[in-house]
Amino acid sequence: MAELAQYLGTGKRKTSVARVILRPGDGKTWINGRTLEEYFPRAAHRAAALAPFKTASAEGTYDLRVRVHGGGVTGQAGAVRHGIARALVEADPELRVPLKREGFLTRDARQVERKKA
């Protein structure tokens, strides 16, 4: 029996932790057993969570399964984004540079802004 390719990534932001599984597919998204629109009703949270796909030009090429807990909705969206970016790097190591340049591979996206002058 052939193994189904899947890529794992753990994302964290503040107190939120997301376990992400990417499988080649047609872009179905499930977060804690619900669709993306049900889990993140705000468009800003959906866009933030799926931003790594846009940077990697991989929209609609992977099915996404996520288990996320802890924190608030914004923190969970950030954790999902971090987990997706890590899973994409596992799937294709060439994506590390563009994803890192966009800031998706750091634990806190606002880390650069908070540093002292």
Secondary structure as the mmCIF struct_conf table of DSSP 4:
data_model
#
loop_
_struct_conf.conf_type_id
_struct_conf.id
_struct_conf.beg_label_comp_id
_struct_conf.beg_label_asym_id
_struct_conf.beg_label_seq_id
_struct_conf.end_label_comp_id
_struct_conf.end_label_asym_id
_struct_conf.end_label_seq_id
HELX_LH_PP_P HELX_LH_PP_P1 ALA A 2 ALA A 5
STRN STRN1 TYR A 7 ARG A 13
TURN_TY1_P TURN_TY1_P1 LYS A 14 THR A 15
STRN STRN2 SER A 16 PRO A 24
BEND BEND1 GLY A 25 ASP A 26
STRN STRN3 THR A 29 ILE A 31
TURN_TY1_P TURN_TY1_P2 ASN A 32 GLY A 33
STRN STRN4 ARG A 34 THR A 35
HELX_RH_AL_P HELX_RH_AL_P1 LEU A 36 TYR A 39
BEND BEND2 ARG A 42 ARG A 42
HELX_RH_AL_P HELX_RH_AL_P2 ALA A 43 THR A 55
TURN_TY1_P TURN_TY1_P3 ALA A 56 SER A 57
TURN_TY1_P TURN_TY1_P4 GLU A 59 GLY A 60
BEND BEND3 THR A 61 THR A 61
STRN STRN5 TYR A 62 HIS A 69
BEND BEND4 GLY A 70 GLY A 71
HELX_RH_AL_P HELX_RH_AL_P3 VAL A 73 ALA A 91
HELX_RH_3T_P HELX_RH_3T_P1 PRO A 93 LEU A 95
HELX_RH_AL_P HELX_RH_AL_P4 ARG A 96 ARG A 101
TURN_TY1_P TURN_TY1_P5 GLU A 102 LEU A 105
BEND BEND5 THR A 106 ASP A 108
TURN_TY1_P TURN_TY1_P6 ALA A 109 ARG A 110
HELX_RH_AL_P HELX_RH_AL_P5 GLN A 111 ARG A 114
BEND BEND6 LYS A 115 LYS A 115
#
